[in-house]
Amino acid sequence: MKKYSCSFCGGEISPGTGISYVRHDGVVLRFCSSKCRKNALNLGRKPRKLKWTEFYEKKG
């Protein structure tokens, strides 16, 4: 079984869990939770600006 990483936070998604979202251009976005899905799609937030993501960009 293949394990995927979350498109928003970078966390690991176990097989059989998570949410797959297919955009109109055919790109598949995989999310580990509804929290990640809502932040990415509904709220339009950038993962580099949120401390709880693995993509957080530390300044300094």
N, C-alpha and C positions, 0 to 999 in steps of 0.2 A: 504494500500500500504506500502511496506517495503522500508525503506531508507537504503542505503548502505554508507560505508565510502570508500574514495579513498585509493587504495593500496599503493600509493606513498606519498601523502602529508597528508593524514588523514582527509581531508575535507569531508563534507557531500555531498552526491549525491542525488539530488531530483529525484523522479520517472519520467521516460521518458527521462532522460538526461544522459550524460556520455558515456563512451566507455568500452565495455567488451572485454577482450582479454583472450582466452583460450590457455594455453600452451599444449605441446604435452603429458604431463603427466596428463592432466585433471584438473589442477588447474586454477580457474577463477580469473583473475586480473581485478579489476574495477578501472577506472580512471575517474576523474572529468573533465579533459580537455586534449587537445593534448599536452600542456606543460608538464603535468605529465607523459603522455604516452611516449613522446620522451625522457625525462630525465631518465626514468626507462629502457626502452627497447633499444633505439638507442644509447644513450650516456653512459649507464651503471653507472649512478651516484647513490650515496647512500643518502637516505633522511636524515640521521642523520647529514650530513655535510652541508646541505642547510638551511639557516636561515628562509626561507619562509614556511617550512614544520612544522607540529605539532610534528614531531619526532626529531626535532633539539636537539642535545645534547650540553647543555651549560657546559663549562669547568670552574672550579674554585669554 
